Structures are given as structure tokens and as C-alpha cells.
Amino acid sequence: MPSEIIIVLYLLMWYALIALSCLYIVSGIDDLFFDGYYWLRHLWRVWKTRHYEPLTYEKLAAQKEQLIAVMIPCWREAGVIGAMLRHNCNAIDYSNYYVFIGVYPNDPETILEVQGIAQLNQRVQCVMGEQDGPTNKASNLNGIYSAIKTFEASIDDSFTIFVLHDSEDVIHPLSFKLYNYLIPRKDMIQVPIFPLNVNPWNFTHWLYADEFAENHTKNIIVRESIRAHVPSAGVGTAFYRRALEILEHPTTGAPFSTDSLTEDYRTSLALRAHQLKQVFVTQSILRTQWKKRWFSRGYIQKRVRERIAVRALFPLDYKKAVRQKARWIIGIVFQEWRNGLWPKDWSVRYTLVHDKKSFITHFINGFGYVVFMFWFLYSIFTYASPEYPVLQECFDKKPWVWWLIVVASCLMCERLIQRTIATSRIYGFKAAFLVIPRAFYGNILNLHALIRAYRIYFTESKNKAINHQPLWDKTDHFFPGAHLLMPYRKKLGDLLLENGLINPAQLTEAIVLQQKTGERLGNVLCKLNFINTTQLLYLLSTQYNLPLFPYQHLQAAKQQCALKLPNKTRKWLKKHQINAVEVDSMNNILTVAIDDPTNEMLLNKIITYFSSYKMQFMLLSRE
């Protein structure tokens, strides 16, 4: 009896192997089209644009600033929204904008946080919802949109650009200038989304990094090139005013559909159906970044290209990632399929099918592991049992199956290579090194998310809240800040203007020169003799919220500190030329005096090494 069961399983898995190989090939050819098209287009554009002038900061700054409304829906975001607003409002290189935060009456913690920021910053506006939360993200956005129109009457002006962001986003300082430069020539602009760097062994977060790196450096570029649907990511998306006005509901005046969990995807698809101009912009700028010296100590500054993109922390926890991905599948696959919006253009229809194929491909990938493990174990346990057939016998009878497996395997390897290249393009070789094991982990996670999506959508299909206005199944967010040492940082230029040390024309001149040379703004201002080094020192102290430590007291402080530290730590400090000036053993606090607060690599090394301490930093004054 056991032998008969094994033979039956053998035959079932043989046909499963054939079916899986065919399905892998079909899906692989679809992906291969994106890969092949991208590289052909890339080579063509390198040749065609070799004499084109790049988009520079001067061109962005020369454009008159249009009024921008930033829309941020919030539900239970008290832990992140304050830090997000403080950082971004101080970092954004744009002045003509307002931030509208949509909150709910039954979320007092978030209301208190937003209103506290609004009292200090007139650009921040707290928009109170009409009903308790959570509703869903689209409903919240519609409330913000209505409040913006009311606000326009109070300022006697109209917003030209509407930008979507979430409460965990780190907004690029130049993104608003980029929107301002392209609108109204474009109706919708999407910039890339790249998750922040975290511990390389956090596979859940890095899975998002791999996927976004590939989608936002290759796949979306191909979609735009073939004039297909360019999906909105829900953050880093800018709309021209007339685009949202076209989508306004004739009765309610609301532009966002409340019957979808992925209102961003629905909105961008509706714009494509109206033949409005969508563009995905991958613009880079030159900046100076600290790099570790090869085969030597210390750090050097190098000019590197940085993409204008939104950065954020994505879920670090497996269960939270499953919830988020399940929500995306429900919205993009099931709800959009039911919505039935299929524009006539072949390119749009092709990309819609490409987006929706996940309803089956995640099952295929998961079942592929089952088939592989069966044949692996079957080969081991039947190796010494000649009465059982071997897989090679079937291949000898039907060699075409072998070639199916070869082709499917080649396509799979090609997929992994393309993802590795994409991750390396954004995060470097070290991050790309673990792409392959993360891909296998991702298949399991995506299968789990798909099962959850099926369960929620079909088992709760009788629930009107799911069918007509789904509730906000949001993910918990975390805001990292642009720098561990400056959660309340102001821009150096703003501090100079506030103190009357320079005028706006001088600041603009310095920023333009900075973009050309890649130097730090403070150094440029000193070279232009707009400020002196003393003024720069005190302004850096204010900008990074660091107290000054007098240089003449340094040696005495280091000697006193050394007495309280172990010999190994003293050697490490001397090797890396780090000045520890105070040790508070009772409160476990270590204070370090630094020369350059912009050297993020050195600061992160210090924080990592002294992880058992609460770190405090001071700015070393050499005067």
C-alpha cells in the first residue's frame, strides 16, 4: 500500500512539474518583456541624450513657485506625525506650500500632536474629519480636499499642485521644486519610493527595498515609455489641479474613490482613462557624501548622485508586512477587477493584467517549493530502492519536459539577476548580495499575504463595509528622522536669514554654487565671504542642536574620561580619533565632542559601538 501511494504521488508530481514549468515560463516571458525593453531603451537613451543638458538646480530654482497643498491622512499616528512634520517642514527647499493633516474626532492624541505643530508653524493645518475613524484613506483625503477649497477662500488664492504623502515619509528637499518645474505640463507626477537602509538581516524590510528598487528604477519606467498606466504610489505623487477637478464626483465633489483600499491606484488609472499626462520622474542631483577610505583610517567626502525620491521605513515585522501586502492585493487585484475600468489601449490593458497576475503567481511560487521538496526527498529516499521509478526515466521518454524546466530555470535566474542589479543600483553591492535568499523568503510572505487577501475579500464579501466602503486596515508607522541628532533641525539658510547675516539673494547664489561644487553650504558661504567661520560654528551648533565644547578644555576632559573607561574602549577611541569628554556612570551617558556634525558615517559608527550607552554629542569649538 505505501508503495502504491508513492507511485501515485510520483505521477501527480510529474504532471505538476510540467504544469508549473509552463506557468513559470508564461510569467517569466511577461517579466522578460519589461527587462528586455528597459535595457534596449536604456542604451538608446544613453546615445540620444548624450548631448542634452541635465536638469540643474538653477532651472528648478528659476521657476516661479506655485502654491502647493500637501495632503496627509492620519489615523492614530501620534507617535510619528510630529517628528515627520518637524523634520520635513525644516528640510523642504520650497516656501509656497501648506500641509493639511486629516485627523478624526476620536483620535485625540494625533489631534493634540498636529495642533501643537500647527501653533508653531503656520504652514501646517489640522483638518478635523466629520465622523469618527477609521473610515478609509480615500474618505480622509476627500475631507482634506474639501477643507483645502474652504481654506483657499481665507487666503484669497488657489492651490495649483496637490501632493500626497503619508505620516512616515521622509520628503526629499527638492521634490516640491521638481513638481513645480513640471506642472502644469504634466497632470500627474510620481517620484520613486525607496525604503531606508536598515540592518541587512531584516529580510522583511529589505524585501520592500528590493521590490521598490526594481519597480521604480525599471518597471514603471517601461510602463511610461509604452504609454501604459503609470500607477500612483500614494506618496510622492503630485497632481495638477485640473486633474483632480476632472475626477470630482458630480454630487459630492470628491475626487478619490472610497470603495477601494488602493485609492491611489484607482486615481491614477482614472487619469489614464481620461488621457491625462502621467510621468514617472527619476531625477538625480549631485551632493557630497562621507565615504570610508579604502585600506586606511578615516573618511573622505565624495560627490555622488542622489535620486529625488521619498524615503520611509516599511514594516519590519512579518505579520505587519502580510497585512499591508494583503491590502494591496485586495485593492489592485480584486477590487479593481470588479471595478471594471479597462481602457481600450493595449498597453494599458497589458499592464493591468501584469498587475493582477499576482492572484495566481504567488500560489504558483509557493506550490513550486512543495514540488521541489517532493522530488528532492523522493530522490534521497528511493535512491537505494530500484523498484521505484526515477525522474530521469520520465525525462528520457519525454525530453521536451526537461527543456521546459531548463527554460523556466533560466528565466528564474534572469529574474534574480535583474533584481540584484536593481537593488545594487540604489543600495550598493552589499545590500544586493542577499537578494537571492530574500527572494525565497519573499515568496513565502507573498503567498501568506495572498491567502489573507482571498480570505478577507471572499469570506467577508457579504459585509457592506468591505464591498462598498472598506475600512482603513492601516499599518503601524515609524518615522526615523533624517538624522539621529537633529529631530528639530532648521536649515542653515533659514538660520542665516533669521539672524540677518545674509539676504535671500546671497543665499540663492550660495545654494546654486553648492549644487555645482557639491561642497557643504556652510563652506560655500565662507568662501563667498558672506559669513565667517565663527558665525558658521555657532549656526551649526544651533542647526544640529549641539552645545559647544571649548577646545582648550579638551585634553583635560579626555584624561578624566579615560579613567572611567576600560582599556579596550580607550584604544578604540584613540584609533578612530574620537574625543570622549564625559562619562556619567550613574545614568550611563557618554558625551563625545565632534568636529563635523555632517559626518553621518562616523556618528553612526560611534552610536553602534557604544550601543550600551545613551549618547550625547557636543560640537568642538577651536576658537
For each residue, the residues with C-beta under 8 A, 3 or more apart:
1: 4 5
2: 5 6
3: 6 7 387 388
4: 1 7 8
5: 1 2 8 9
6: 2 3 9 10 378 382 388
7: 3 4 10 11 388 389
8: 4 5 11 12
9: 5 6 12 13 374 378
10: 6 7 13 14 378 388 389
11: 7 8 14 15
12: 8 9 15 16
13: 9 10 16 17 371 374 375 378
14: 10 11 17 18 391 394
15: 11 12 18 19
16: 12 13 19 20 367 371
17: 13 14 20 21 371 375 401 405
18: 14 15 21 22 401 404
19: 15 16 22 23
20: 16 17 23 24 364 367 368 371 408
21: 17 18 24 25 401 404 405 407 408
22: 18 19 25 26 404
23: 19 20 26 27 360 364
24: 20 21 27 28 364 368 408 411 412
25: 21 22 28 29 404 407 408 411
26: 22 23 29 30
27: 23 24 30 31 357 361 364
28: 24 25 31 32 408 411 412 414 415
29: 25 26 32 33 411
30: 26 27 33 34 354 357
31: 27 28 34 35 411 415 418
32: 28 29 35 36 411 414
33: 29 30 36 37
34: 30 31 37 38 218 219 222
35: 31 32 38 39 218 414 418
36: 32 33 39 40
37: 33 34 40 41 222 225 226
38: 34 35 41 42 218 219 221 222
39: 35 36 42 43
40: 36 37 43 44
41: 37 38 44 45 221 222 225
42: 38 39 45 46
43: 39 40 46 47
44: 40 41 47 48
45: 41 42 48 49
46: 42 43 49 50
47: 43 44 50
48: 44 45 52
49: 45 46 52
50: 46 47
51:
52: 48 49
53: 56
54:
55: 59 60 181 283
56: 53 59 60 515
57: 60 61 174 285 511 512 515
58: 61 62 512 515
59: 55 56 62 63 181
60: 55 56 57 63 174 177 178 180 181
61: 57 58 177 508 511 512
62: 58 59
63: 59 60 177 180 181
64:
65: 94 95 96 180
66: 96 160 161 180 183
67: 96 97 98 157 158 159 160 161
68: 94 96 97 98 159 160 161 162 163 176 179 180 238
69: 97 98 100 148 159 161 162 163
70: 97 98 99 100 163 165
71: 100 102 141 144 145 148 162 163 164 165
72: 81 99 100 101 102 144 165 166 167
73: 102 137 140 141 144 166
74: 77 81 101 102 103 104 107 110 114 140 167
75: 103 104 107 110 133 134 140 472 474
76: 107 109 110 474
77: 74 80 81 110 167 477
78: 81 82 107 109 110 112 113
79: 477 478
80: 77 83 84 167 168 477 478 479
81: 72 74 77 78 84 85 101 110 113 114 117 167 479
82: 78 85 86 113 114 116 117
83: 80 86 87 479 481 487
84: 80 81 87 88 167 168 169 479
85: 81 82 88 89 99 101 114 117 121 124
86: 82 83 89 90 117 487 488
87: 83 84 90 91 170 479 481 482 487 489
88: 84 85 91 92 99 169 170 171
89: 85 86 92 99 117 121 123 124
90: 86 87 488 489 490 491 494
91: 87 88 171 173 482 489 491
92: 88 89 97 171 173 175 176
93: 173 174 176 177 491 511
94: 65 68 97 176 177 180
95: 65
96: 65 66 67 68
97: 67 68 69 70 92 94 123 176
98: 67 68 69 70 123 124 125 151 159
99: 70 72 85 88 89 123 124 125
100: 69 70 71 72 125 127 144 147 148 151
101: 72 74 81 85 114 124 125 126 127 144
102: 71 72 73 74 127 129 140 141 143 144 147
103: 74 75 107 110 111 114 126 127 128 129
104: 74 75 107 110 128 129 131 132 133 134 135 140
105: 111 128 129 131 132 133
106: 132 133
107: 74 75 76 78 103 104 110 111 133
108: 111 112
109: 76 78 112 113
110: 74 75 76 77 78 81 103 104 107 113 114
111: 103 105 107 108 114 115 126 128
112: 78 108 109 115 116
113: 78 81 82 109 110 116 117
114: 74 81 82 85 101 103 110 111 117 118 124 126
115: 111 112 118 119 126
116: 82 112 113 119 120
117: 81 82 85 86 89 113 114 120 121 124
118: 114 115 121 122 124 125 126
119: 115 116
120: 116 117
121: 85 89 117 118 124
122: 118
123: 89 97 98 99
124: 85 89 98 99 101 114 117 118 121
125: 98 99 100 101 118 147 151
126: 101 103 111 114 115 118
127: 100 101 102 103 143 144 147
128: 103 104 105 111
129: 102 103 104 105 132 133 135 140 143
130: 143
131: 104 105 135
132: 104 105 106 129
133: 75 104 105 106 107 129 140 472
134: 75 104 471 472 474
135: 104 129 131 139 140 258 469 471 472
136: 139 140 258 261 263 469 470 471 472
137: 73 140 141 234 261 263 472 474
138: 141 142 256 257 258 260 263
139: 135 136 142 143 256 258 469
140: 73 74 75 102 104 129 133 135 136 137 143 144 472
141: 71 73 102 137 138 144 145 164 256 263
142: 138 139 145 146 252 254 255 256 258
143: 102 127 129 130 139 140 146 147
144: 71 72 73 100 101 102 127 140 141 147 148
145: 71 141 142 148 149 162 244 254 255 256
146: 142 143 149 150 253 254
147: 100 102 125 127 143 144 150 151
148: 69 71 100 144 145 151 152 159 162
149: 145 146 152 153
150: 146 147 153 154
151: 98 100 125 147 148 154 155
152: 148 149 155 156 157 158 159
153: 149 150 156
154: 150 151
155: 151 152
156: 152 153
157: 67 152
158: 67 152 241
159: 67 68 69 98 148 152 162 241
160: 66 67 68 183 184 240 241
161: 66 67 68 69 179 180 183 238 239 240 241
162: 68 69 71 145 148 159 238 239 241 244
163: 68 69 70 71 176 179 236 237 238 239
164: 71 141 232 234 235 236 237 238 239 264
165: 70 71 72 169 171 235 236 310
166: 72 73 169 234 235 312 477
167: 72 74 77 80 81 84 477 479
168: 80 84 312 313 477 478 479
169: 84 88 165 166 235 236 310 311 312
170: 87 88 196 310 311 312 479 480 481 482
171: 88 91 92 165 175 176 236 310
172: 175 191 308 309 310 311
173: 91 92 93
174: 57 60 93 177 178 285 308
175: 92 171 172 178 179 191 236 308 310
176: 68 92 93 94 97 163 171 179 180
177: 60 61 63 93 94 174 180 181
178: 60 174 175 181 182 189 191 281 283 308
179: 68 161 163 175 176 182 183 189 238
180: 60 63 65 66 68 94 161 176 177 183
181: 55 59 60 63 177 178
182: 178 179 185 186 189 279 281
183: 66 160 161 179 180 186 187 189 238 240
184: 160 187 240 242
185: 182 277
186: 182 183 189 240 277 278 279
187: 183 184 239 240 242 243 271 276 277 278
188: 230 232 237 238 239 240 243 268 271 276 277 278 279
189: 178 179 182 183 186 237 238 278 279 280 281
190: 220 230 231 232 233 236 237 238 268 278 279 280 281
191: 172 175 178 236 280 281 282 283 308 309 310
192: 212 216 217 236 280 282 307 308 309 310
193: 212 216 233 235 236 309 310 311 312
194: 209 212 213 216 307 309 310 311 426
195: 198 205 206 208 209 212 311 312 313 314
196: 170 311 312 313 480
197: 427 431
198: 195 202 205 206 313 316
199: 202
200: 206 430 431 434
201:
202: 198 199 205 206 316
203: 206 207 434 437 438 441 442
204: 207 208 315 316 317 318 321 445
205: 195 198 202 208 209 313 314 315 316
206: 195 198 200 202 203 209 210 431 434 438
207: 203 204 210 211 321 438 441 442 445
208: 195 204 205 211 212 314 315 321
209: 194 195 205 206 212 213 314 423 426 427 431
210: 206 207 213 214 419 422 423 435 438 439 442
211: 207 208 214 215 442
212: 192 193 194 195 208 209 215 216
213: 194 209 210 216 217 419 422 423 425 426 427
214: 210 211 217 218 219 418 419 422 423
215: 211 212 218 219 220
216: 192 193 194 212 213 219 220 280 282 309
217: 192 213 214 221 282 422 425 426
218: 34 35 38 214 215 221 222 418 422
219: 34 38 214 215 216 222 223
220: 190 215 216 223 224 230 231 280
221: 38 41 217 218 224 225 280 282
222: 34 37 38 41 218 219 225 226
223: 219 220 226 228 229 230 231 280 351
224: 220 221 227 228 230 278 279 280
225: 37 41 221 222
226: 37 222 223 347 351
227: 224 345 347
228: 223 224 272 345 347 348 350 351
229: 223 268 269 272 278 343 348 351 352
230: 188 190 220 223 224 268 272 278 279 280
231: 190 220 223 264 265 268 269 355
232: 164 188 190 237 264 265 267 268
233: 190 193 236 237 264 310
234: 137 164 166 237 262 263 264
235: 164 165 166 169 193 310 312
236: 163 164 165 169 171 175 190 191 192 193 233 309 310
237: 163 164 188 189 190 232 233 234 264 268
238: 68 161 162 163 164 179 183 188 189 190
239: 161 162 163 164 187 188 243 244
240: 160 161 183 184 186 187 188 243
241: 158 159 160 161 162 244 245
242: 184 187 245 246
243: 187 188 239 240 246 247 271 276
244: 145 162 239 241 247 248 255
245: 241 242 248 255
246: 242 243 271 274 276
247: 243 244 255 256 267 270 271 274
248: 244 245 253 254 255
249: 252 253 254 255
250:
251:
252: 142 249
253: 146 248 249
254: 142 145 146 248 249 258
255: 142 145 244 245 247 248 249 267
256: 138 139 141 142 145 247 263 266 267
257: 138 260 263 266 267 270
258: 135 136 138 139 142 254 263 469
259: 335 339 467 468 469 470
260: 138 257 263 265 266 331 335 336 339 470
261: 136 137 327 328 330 331 335 470 473
262: 234 265 266 327 328 330 331 332 335 336
263: 136 137 138 141 234 256 257 258 260 266 267 331
264: 164 231 232 233 234 237 267 268
265: 231 232 260 262 268 269 331 332 336
266: 256 257 260 262 263 269 270 331 336 339 341
267: 232 247 255 256 257 263 264 270 271
268: 188 190 229 230 231 232 237 264 265 271 272 278
269: 229 231 265 266 272 273 336 341 343 352
270: 247 257 266 267 273 274 341
271: 187 188 243 246 247 267 268 274 276 278
272: 228 229 230 268 269 275 276 278 343 348
273: 269 270 341 343
274: 246 247 270 271
275: 272
276: 187 188 243 246 271 272
277: 185 186 187 188
278: 186 187 188 189 190 224 229 230 268 271 272
279: 182 186 188 189 190 224 230
280: 189 190 191 192 216 220 221 223 224 230
281: 178 182 189 190 191 308
282: 191 192 216 217 221 307
283: 55 178 191 307 308
284: 305 306 307 308
285: 57 174 305 306 308 515
286: 303 304 305 306 515 518
287: 303 304 306 518
288: 301 302 303 304 518 519 520
289: 301 302 303 304 306
290: 299 300 301 598 599 600 601 602
291: 299 300 301 302 601
292: 298 299 601
293: 296 297 298 299 300
294:
295:
296: 293
297: 293 575 576 577
298: 292 293 577
299: 290 291 292 293 599 601 602
300: 290 291 293
301: 288 289 290 291
302: 288 289 291
303: 286 287 288 289 518
304: 286 287 288 289
305: 284 285 286
306: 284 285 286 287 289
307: 192 194 282 283 284 426
308: 172 174 175 178 191 192 281 283 284 285
309: 172 191 192 193 194 216 236
310: 165 169 170 171 172 175 191 192 193 194 233 235 236
311: 169 170 172 193 194 195 196
312: 166 168 169 170 193 195 196 235
313: 168 195 196 198 205 316 477 478 479 480
314: 195 205 208 209 321 324
315: 204 205 208 320 321 324 475 476
316: 198 202 204 205 313 320 478
317: 204 320 321
318: 204 321 322 445
319: 322 323
320: 315 316 317 323 324 475 476
321: 204 207 208 314 315 317 318 324 325 445 449
322: 318 319 325 326 445 448 449 452
323: 319 320 326 327 449 452 473 475
324: 314 315 320 321 327 328 475
325: 321 322 328 329 445 446 449
326: 322 323 329 330 449 450 452 453 456
327: 261 262 323 324 330 331 453 473
328: 261 262 324 325 331 332
329: 325 326 332 333 334 358 359 449 450 453
330: 261 262 326 327 333 334 335 453 456 457 470
331: 260 261 262 263 265 266 327 328 334 335 336
332: 262 265 328 329 335 336 355 356 358
333: 329 330 336 337 355 356 358 359 453
334: 329 330 331 337 338 359 453 457
335: 259 260 261 262 330 331 332 338 339 470
336: 260 262 265 266 269 331 332 333 339 341 352 355 356
337: 333 334 340 356
338: 334 335
339: 259 260 266 335 336
340: 337
341: 266 269 270 273 336
342: 348 349 352
343: 229 269 272 273 348 349
344: 348 349
345: 227 228 348 349
346: 349 350
347: 226 227 228 350 351
348: 228 229 272 342 343 344 345 351 352
349: 342 343 344 345 346 352 353
350: 228 346 347 353 354
351: 223 226 228 229 347 348 354 355
352: 229 269 336 342 348 349 355 356
353: 349 350 356 357
354: 30 350 351 357
355: 231 332 333 336 351 352 358
356: 332 333 336 337 352 353 359
357: 27 30 353 354 360 361
358: 329 332 333 355 361 362 446 450
359: 329 333 334 356 362 450
360: 23 357 363 364
361: 27 357 358 364 365
362: 358 359 365 366 443 446 447 449 450
363: 360 366 367 447 450
364: 20 23 24 27 360 361 367 368
365: 361 362 368 369 443 446 447
366: 362 363 369 370 443 444 447
367: 16 20 363 364 370 371
368: 20 24 364 365 371 372
369: 365 366 372 373 443 444
370: 366 367 373 374
371: 13 16 17 20 367 368 374 375
372: 368 369 375 376
373: 369 370 376 377
374: 9 13 370 371 377 378
375: 13 17 371 372 378 379 391
376: 372 373 379 380
377: 373 374 380 381
378: 6 9 10 13 374 375 381 382 391
379: 375 376 382 383 390 391
380: 376 377 383
381: 377 378 385
382: 6 378 379 385 388 390
383: 379 380
384:
385: 381 382 388
386:
387: 3
388: 3 6 7 10 382 385
389: 7 10 393 394
390: 379 382 393
391: 14 375 378 379 394 395
392: 395 396
393: 389 390 396 397
394: 14 389 391 397 398 401
395: 391 392 398 399 401 402
396: 392 393 399
397: 393 394
398: 394 395 401 402
399: 395 396 402 403
400: 403 404
401: 17 18 21 394 395 398 404 405
402: 395 398 399 405 406
403: 399 400 406 407
404: 18 21 22 25 400 401 407 408
405: 17 21 401 402 408 409
406: 402 403 409 410
407: 21 25 403 404 410 411
408: 20 21 24 25 28 404 405 411 412
409: 405 406 412 413
410: 406 407 413 414
411: 24 25 28 29 31 32 407 408 414 415
412: 24 28 408 409 415 416
413: 409 410 416 417
414: 28 32 35 410 411 417 418
415: 28 31 411 412 418 419
416: 412 413 419 420 435 436 439
417: 413 414 420 421
418: 31 35 214 218 414 415 421 422
419: 210 213 214 415 416 422 423 435 439
420: 416 417 423 424 432 435 436
421: 417 418 424 425 432
422: 210 213 214 217 218 418 419 425 426
423: 209 210 213 214 419 420 426 427 431 432 435
424: 420 421 427 428 429 431 432
425: 213 217 421 422
426: 194 209 213 217 307 422 423
427: 197 209 213 423 424 430 431 432
428: 424 431 432
429: 424 432 433
430: 200 427 433
431: 197 200 206 209 423 424 427 428 434 435
432: 420 421 423 424 427 428 429 435
433: 429 430
434: 200 203 206 431 437 438
435: 210 416 419 420 423 431 432 438 439
436: 416 420 439 440
437: 203 434 440 441
438: 203 206 207 210 434 435 441 442
439: 210 416 419 435 436 442 443
440: 436 437 443 444
441: 203 207 437 438 444 445
442: 203 207 210 211 438 439 445 446
443: 362 365 366 369 439 440 446 447
444: 366 369 440 441 447 448
445: 204 207 318 321 322 325 441 442 448 449
446: 325 358 362 365 442 443 449 450
447: 362 363 365 366 443 444 450 451
448: 322 444 445 451 452
449: 321 322 323 325 326 329 362 445 446 452 453
450: 326 329 358 359 362 363 446 447 453 454
451: 447 448 454 455
452: 322 323 326 448 449 455 456
453: 326 327 329 330 333 334 449 450 456 457
454: 450 451 457 458
455: 451 452 458 459
456: 326 330 452 453 459 460 466
457: 330 334 453 454 460 461 466
458: 454 455 461
459: 455 456
460: 456 457 463 466
461: 457 458 466 467
462: 467
463: 460 466 467
464: 467 468 469
465: 468 469 470 471
466: 456 457 460 461 463 470
467: 259 461 462 463 464 470
468: 259 464 465
469: 135 136 139 258 259 464 465
470: 136 259 260 261 330 335 465 466 467 473
471: 134 135 136 465
472: 75 133 134 135 136 137 140
473: 261 323 327 470
474: 75 76 134 137
475: 315 320 323 324
476: 315 320
477: 77 79 80 166 167 168 313
478: 79 80 168 313 316
479: 80 81 83 84 87 167 168 170 313
480: 170 196 313
481: 83 87 170 484 486 487
482: 87 91 170 486 489
483: 486 489 544 600
484: 481 603 604 607
485: 544 545 546 597 603 617
486: 481 482 483 489 543 544 545 597
487: 83 86 87 481
488: 86 90 545
489: 87 90 91 482 483 486 543 544 545
490: 90 494 495 542 543
491: 90 91 93 494 495 543
492: 495 496 521 522 539 540 543
493: 496 497 507 510 511 521
494: 90 490 491 497 498
495: 490 491 492 498 499 539 542 543
496: 492 493 499 501 502 507 525 530 531 539
497: 493 494 500 501 502 503 504 507
498: 494 495
499: 495 496 539
500: 497
501: 496 497 530 531 535
502: 496 497 506 507 510 525 530 531
503: 497 506 507
504: 497 507 508
505: 508 509
506: 502 503 509 510 528 530
507: 493 496 497 502 503 504 510 511
508: 61 504 505 511 512
509: 505 506 512 513 528
510: 493 502 506 507 513 514 521 524 525 528 530
511: 57 61 93 493 507 508 514 515 521
512: 57 58 61 508 509 515 516
513: 509 510 516 517 524 528
514: 510 511 517 518 519 520 521 524
515: 56 57 58 285 286 511 512 518
516: 512 513
517: 513 514 524
518: 286 287 288 303 514 515
519: 288 514 523 524 527
520: 288 514 523 524 598
521: 492 493 510 511 514 524 525
522: 492 525 526 531 536 539 540
523: 519 520 526 527
524: 510 513 514 517 519 520 521 527 528
525: 496 502 510 521 522 528 530 531 536
526: 522 523 529 530 531 532 533 536
527: 519 523 524
528: 506 509 510 513 524 525
529: 526
530: 496 501 502 506 510 525 526
531: 496 501 502 522 525 526 535 536 539
532: 526 535 536
533: 526 536 537
534: 537 538 623
535: 501 531 532 538 539
536: 522 525 526 531 532 533 539 540
537: 533 534 540 541 548 619 621 623
538: 534 535 541 542 548
539: 492 495 496 499 522 531 535 536 542 543
540: 492 522 536 537 543 544 546 597 619
541: 537 538 544 546 547 548 619
542: 490 495 538 539 545
543: 486 489 490 491 492 495 539 540
544: 483 485 486 489 540 541 597 619
545: 485 486 488 489 542
546: 485 540 541 594 597 617 618 619
547: 541 618 619
548: 537 538 541 618 619 620 621
549: 553 554 557 581 593 618 619 620 621
550: 553 554 621
551: 554 620 621 622 623
552:
553: 549 550 556 557
554: 549 550 551 557 558 579 581 593 620
555: 558 559
556: 553 559 560
557: 549 553 554 560 561 579 581 582 593
558: 554 555 561 562 579 580 581
559: 555 556 562 563
560: 556 557 563 564 582
561: 557 558 564 565 580 581 582 583
562: 558 559 565 570 580
563: 559 560
564: 560 561 583 585
565: 561 562 569 570 573 580 583
566: 569 570
567: 570 571
568: 571 572
569: 565 566 572 573
570: 562 565 566 567 573 574
571: 567 568 574 575
572: 568 569 575 576 578 609
573: 565 569 570 576 578 579 580
574: 570 571 577
575: 297 571 572
576: 297 572 573 602 605
577: 297 298 574
578: 572 573 592 594 602 606
579: 554 557 558 573 592 593 594 620
580: 558 561 562 565 573 583 590 591 592
581: 549 554 557 558 561 591 592 593 618
582: 557 560 561 589 590 591
583: 561 564 565 580 589 590 591
584: 587 588 589 590 591
585: 564 588
586:
587: 584 614
588: 584 585 612 613 614
589: 582 583 584 613 614 615 616
590: 580 582 583 584 610 613 614 615 616
591: 580 581 582 583 584 616 617 618
592: 578 579 580 581 606 615 616 617 618
593: 549 554 557 579 581 617 618 619 620
594: 546 578 579 597 599 602 603 617 618 619 620
595: 620
596: 599 602
597: 485 486 540 544 546 594 603 617 619
598: 290 520
599: 290 299 594 596 602 603
600: 290 483 603 604
601: 290 291 292 299 604 605
602: 290 299 576 578 594 596 599 605 606
603: 484 485 594 597 599 600 606 607 617
604: 484 600 601 607 608
605: 576 601 602 608 609
606: 578 592 602 603 609 610 615
607: 484 603 604 610 611 615
608: 604 605 611
609: 572 605 606
610: 590 606 607 613 615
611: 607 608
612: 588
613: 588 589 590 610
614: 587 588 589 590
615: 589 590 592 606 607 610
616: 589 590 591 592
617: 485 546 591 592 593 594 597 603
618: 546 547 548 549 581 591 592 593 594
619: 537 540 541 544 546 547 548 549 593 594 597
620: 548 549 551 554 579 593 594 595
621: 537 548 549 550 551
622: 551
623: 534 537 551
